[in-house]
């Protein structure tokens, strides 16, 4: 008989690659939007978007883990 915890751990581990991909895509969108904001002379908004993009990205410091 499988325990509930074992089944839950398996489901969570199977979703990790998908979540990493989603976080990576969101991070890229945020950084690109930040770069465009900087080009439009919106320095504060651009810097905020870039920092948030770097925090959300799975390769950097993720606020979700």
DRENTORKOL-3810 file (N, C-alpha, C; in nm, 4 decimals):
REM DRENTORKOL-3810
@n.u->0.0833; n.v->-0.1176; n.w->0.0000; ca.u->0.0000; ca.v->0.0000; ca.w->0.0000; c.u->0.0883; c.v->0.1246; c.w->0.0000
@n.u->0.0634; n.v->0.2134; n.w->-0.0931; ca.u->0.1414; ca.v->0.3364; ca.w->-0.1014; c.u->0.0891; c.v->0.4387; c.w->-0.0026
@n.u->0.1822; n.v->0.5104; n.w->0.0530; ca.u->0.1395; ca.v->0.6158; ca.w->0.1448; c.u->0.1028; c.v->0.7402; c.w->0.0639
@n.u->0.0207; n.v->0.8236; n.w->0.1233; ca.u->-0.0220; ca.v->0.9480; ca.w->0.0586; c.u->0.0982; c.v->1.0366; c.w->0.0307
@n.u->0.1936; n.v->1.0394; n.w->0.1227; ca.u->0.3114; ca.v->1.1254; ca.w->0.1090; c.u->0.3945; c.v->1.0833; c.w->-0.0117
@n.u->0.4115; n.v->0.9534; n.w->-0.0353; ca.u->0.4905; ca.v->0.9052; ca.w->-0.1483; c.u->0.4261; c.v->0.9461; c.w->-0.2800
@n.u->0.2967; n.v->0.9329; n.w->-0.2908; ca.u->0.2259; ca.v->0.9707; ca.w->-0.4134; c.u->0.2360; c.v->1.1213; c.w->-0.4352
@n.u->0.2194; n.v->1.1994; n.w->-0.3297; ca.u->0.2285; ca.v->1.3449; ca.w->-0.3403; c.u->0.3691; c.v->1.3878; c.w->-0.3826
@n.u->0.4718; n.v->1.3279; n.w->-0.3244; ca.u->0.6088; ca.v->1.3607; ca.w->-0.3623; c.u->0.6339; c.v->1.3299; c.w->-0.5092
@n.u->0.5798; n.v->1.2202; n.w->-0.5572; ca.u->0.5988; ca.v->1.1835; ca.w->-0.6971; c.u->0.5319; c.v->1.2834; c.w->-0.7903
@n.u->0.4117; n.v->1.3278; n.w->-0.7567; ca.u->0.3410; ca.v->1.4257; ca.w->-0.8390; c.u->0.4171; c.v->1.5580; c.w->-0.8420
@n.u->0.4664; n.v->1.6024; n.w->-0.7272; ca.u->0.5403; ca.v->1.7285; ca.w->-0.7200; c.u->0.6691; c.v->1.7186; c.w->-0.8007
@n.u->0.7421; n.v->1.6081; n.w->-0.7890; ca.u->0.8677; ca.v->1.5926; ca.w->-0.8608; c.u->0.8468; c.v->1.5852; c.w->-1.0116
@n.u->0.7341; n.v->1.5321; n.w->-1.0562; ca.u->0.7078; ca.v->1.5251; ca.w->-1.1998; c.u->0.6771; c.v->1.6625; c.w->-1.2580
@n.u->0.6291; n.v->1.7562; n.w->-1.1765; ca.u->0.5930; ca.v->1.8886; ca.w->-1.2251; c.u->0.7085; c.v->1.9883; c.w->-1.2202
@n.u->0.8177; n.v->1.9557; n.w->-1.1547; ca.u->0.9275; ca.v->2.0505; ca.w->-1.1396; c.u->0.9859; c.v->2.0967; c.w->-1.2721
@n.u->1.0114; n.v->2.0090; n.w->-1.3706; ca.u->1.0647; ca.v->2.0595; ca.w->-1.4980; c.u->0.9680; c.v->2.1557; c.w->-1.5674
@n.u->0.8394; n.v->2.1285; n.w->-1.5587; ca.u->0.7409; ca.v->2.2171; ca.w->-1.6202; c.u->0.7391; c.v->2.3513; c.w->-1.5506
@n.u->0.7443; n.v->2.3522; n.w->-1.4195; ca.u->0.7442; ca.v->2.4771; ca.w->-1.3445; c.u->0.8699; c.v->2.5574; c.w->-1.3731
@n.u->0.9829; n.v->2.4908; n.w->-1.3844; ca.u->1.1081; ca.v->2.5605; ca.w->-1.4162; c.u->1.0989; c.v->2.6266; c.w->-1.5526
@n.u->1.0377; n.v->2.5598; n.w->-1.6486; ca.u->1.0222; ca.v->2.6170; ca.w->-1.7821; c.u->0.9300; c.v->2.7381; c.w->-1.7789
@n.u->0.8212; n.v->2.7278; n.w->-1.7061; ca.u->0.7271; ca.v->2.8400; ca.w->-1.6958; c.u->0.7943; c.v->2.9590; c.w->-1.6282
@n.u->0.8679; n.v->2.9351; n.w->-1.5200; ca.u->0.9380; ca.v->3.0437; ca.w->-1.4522; c.u->1.0429; c.v->3.1076; c.w->-1.5422
@n.u->1.1123; n.v->3.0257; n.w->-1.6203; ca.u->1.2134; ca.v->3.0780; ca.w->-1.7126; c.u->1.1493; c.v->3.1684; c.w->-1.8174
@n.u->1.0359; n.v->3.1270; n.w->-1.8724; ca.u->0.9665; ca.v->3.2076; ca.w->-1.9736; c.u->0.9180; c.v->3.3392; c.w->-1.9135
@n.u->0.8610; n.v->3.3340; n.w->-1.7933; ca.u->0.8149; ca.v->3.4560; ca.w->-1.7269; c.u->0.9327; c.v->3.5496; c.w->-1.7004
@n.u->1.0452; n.v->3.4936; n.w->-1.6570; ca.u->1.1633; ca.v->3.5752; ca.w->-1.6294; c.u->1.2139; c.v->3.6439; c.w->-1.7555
@n.u->1.2157; n.v->3.5721; n.w->-1.8661; ca.u->1.2619; ca.v->3.6306; ca.w->-1.9926; c.u->1.1692; c.v->3.7443; c.w->-2.0351
@n.u->1.0401; n.v->3.7226; n.w->-2.0231; ca.u->0.9436; ca.v->3.8272; ca.w->-2.0608; c.u->0.9635; c.v->3.9516; c.w->-1.9744
@n.u->0.9828; n.v->3.9328; n.w->-1.8442; ca.u->1.0021; ca.v->4.0466; ca.w->-1.7553; c.u->1.1301; c.v->4.1234; c.w->-1.7871
@n.u->1.2377; n.v->4.0524; n.w->-1.8140; ca.u->1.3649; ca.v->4.1190; ca.w->-1.8443; c.u->1.3561; c.v->4.1931; c.w->-1.9771
@n.u->1.2961; n.v->4.1315; n.w->-2.0779; ca.u->1.2812; ca.v->4.1991; ca.w->-2.2080; c.u->1.1935; c.v->4.3225; c.w->-2.1935
@n.u->1.0851; n.v->4.3116; n.w->-2.1180; ca.u->0.9995; ca.v->4.4282; ca.w->-2.0939; c.u->1.0768; c.v->4.5367; c.w->-2.0203
@n.u->1.1633; n.v->4.4979; n.w->-1.9280; ca.u->1.2462; ca.v->4.5945; ca.w->-1.8571; c.u->1.3438; c.v->4.6652; c.w->-1.9490
@n.u->1.4010; n.v->4.5913; n.w->-2.0418; ca.u->1.4934; ca.v->4.6528; ca.w->-2.1381; c.u->1.4193; c.v->4.7521; c.w->-2.2263
@n.u->1.3008; n.v->4.7144; n.w->-2.2725; ca.u->1.2220; ca.v->4.8083; ca.w->-2.3541; c.u->1.1827; c.v->4.9321; c.w->-2.2740
@n.u->1.1514; n.v->4.9142; n.w->-2.1458; ca.u->1.1187; ca.v->5.0292; ca.w->-2.0613; c.u->1.2395; c.v->5.1212; c.w->-2.0473
@n.u->1.3577; n.v->5.0625; n.w->-2.0340; ca.u->1.4787; ca.v->5.1453; ca.w->-2.0264; c.u->1.5007; c.v->5.2233; c.w->-2.1555
@n.u->1.4738; n.v->5.1598; n.w->-2.2681; ca.u->1.4898; ca.v->5.2281; ca.w->-2.3967; c.u->1.3896; c.v->5.3423; c.w->-2.4138
@n.u->1.2755; n.v->5.3330; n.w->-2.3467; ca.u->1.1743; ca.v->5.4398; ca.w->-2.3526; c.u->1.1963; c.v->5.5435; c.w->-2.2434
@n.u->1.3126; n.v->5.5375; n.w->-2.1791; ca.u->1.3520; ca.v->5.6334; ca.w->-2.0749; c.u->1.2712; c.v->5.6193; c.w->-1.9460
@n.u->1.2132; n.v->5.5032; n.w->-1.9215; ca.u->1.1435; ca.v->5.4758; ca.w->-1.7964; c.u->1.2391; c.v->5.3946; c.w->-1.7078
@n.u->1.3342; n.v->5.4660; n.w->-1.6493; ca.u->1.4452; ca.v->5.3999; ca.w->-1.5820; c.u->1.4028; c.v->5.3195; c.w->-1.4597
@n.u->1.3189; n.v->5.3747; n.w->-1.3759; ca.u->1.2799; ca.v->5.3045; ca.w->-1.2527; c.u->1.1980; c.v->5.1803; c.w->-1.2863
@n.u->1.0990; n.v->5.1961; n.w->-1.3727; ca.u->1.0139; ca.v->5.0832; ca.w->-1.4111; c.u->1.0966; c.v->4.9739; c.w->-1.4794
@n.u->1.1891; n.v->5.0130; n.w->-1.5654; ca.u->1.2751; ca.v->4.9161; ca.w->-1.6329; c.u->1.3624; c.v->4.8405; c.w->-1.5349
@n.u->1.4209; n.v->4.9127; n.w->-1.4390; ca.u->1.5061; ca.v->4.8473; ca.w->-1.3395; c.u->1.4251; c.v->4.7510; c.w->-1.2535
@n.u->1.3036; n.v->4.7910; n.w->-1.2164; ca.u->1.2181; ca.v->4.7032; ca.w->-1.1347; c.u->1.1845; c.v->4.5755; c.w->-1.2111
@n.u->1.1483; n.v->4.5887; n.w->-1.3373; ca.u->1.1144; ca.v->4.4702; ca.w->-1.4164; c.u->1.2333; c.v->4.3763; c.w->-1.4324
@n.u->1.3509; n.v->4.4317; n.w->-1.4535; ca.u->1.4700; ca.v->4.3474; ca.w->-1.4687; c.u->1.5023; c.v->4.2756; c.w->-1.3383
@n.u->1.4957; n.v->4.3453; n.w->-1.2264; ca.u->1.5250; ca.v->4.2818; ca.w->-1.0968; c.u->1.4227; c.v->4.1729; c.w->-1.0663
@n.u->1.2959; n.v->4.2002; n.w->-1.0903; ca.u->1.1926; ca.v->4.0985; ca.w->-1.0657; c.u->1.2134; c.v->3.9784; c.w->-1.1583
@n.u->1.2494; n.v->4.0046; n.w->-1.2834; ca.u->1.2774; ca.v->3.8951; ca.w->-1.3760; c.u->1.3923; c.v->3.8079; c.w->-1.3293
@n.u->1.4955; n.v->3.8704; n.w->-1.2731; ca.u->1.6085; ca.v->3.7925; ca.w->-1.2224; c.u->1.5717; c.v->3.7154; c.w->-1.0960
@n.u->1.4820; n.v->3.7680; n.w->-1.0158; ca.u->1.4388; ca.v->3.6970; ca.w->-0.8954; c.u->1.3485; c.v->3.5782; c.w->-0.9279
@n.u->1.2652; n.v->3.5919; n.w->-1.0285; ca.u->1.1701; ca.v->3.4865; ca.w->-1.0629; c.u->1.2377; c.v->3.3726; c.w->-1.1377
@n.u->1.3398; n.v->3.4020; n.w->-1.2133; ca.u->1.4033; ca.v->3.3012; ca.w->-1.2976; c.u->1.4547; c.v->3.1812; c.w->-1.2207
@n.u->1.4375; n.v->3.0627; n.w->-1.2743; ca.u->1.4802; ca.v->2.9411; ca.w->-1.2055; c.u->1.6315; c.v->2.9267; c.w->-1.1970
@n.u->1.7057; n.v->2.9952; n.w->-1.2824; ca.u->1.8515; ca.v->2.9858; ca.w->-1.2781; c.u->1.9122; c.v->3.0738; c.w->-1.1720
@n.u->1.8374; n.v->3.1734; n.w->-1.1259; ca.u->1.8887; ca.v->3.2663; ca.w->-1.0260; c.u->1.8270; c.v->3.2409; c.w->-0.8903
@n.u->1.8027; n.v->3.3471; n.w->-0.8203; ca.u->1.7397; ca.v->3.3368; ca.w->-0.6895; c.u->1.5893; c.v->3.3415; c.w->-0.7118
@n.u->1.5218; n.v->3.2322; n.w->-0.6874; ca.u->1.3792; ca.v->3.2253; ca.w->-0.7118; c.u->1.3030; c.v->3.2568; c.w->-0.5842
@n.u->1.2054; n.v->3.3441; n.w->-0.5928; ca.u->1.1254; ca.v->3.3778; ca.w->-0.4749; c.u->1.0212; c.v->3.2716; c.w->-0.4463
@n.u->1.0052; n.v->3.1746; n.w->-0.5347; ca.u->0.9048; ca.v->3.0701; ca.w->-0.5171; c.u->0.9595; c.v->2.9427; c.w->-0.4583
@n.u->1.0910; n.v->2.9351; n.w->-0.4361; ca.u->1.1479; ca.v->2.8116; ca.w->-0.3794; c.u->1.2174; c.v->2.8403; c.w->-0.2495
END
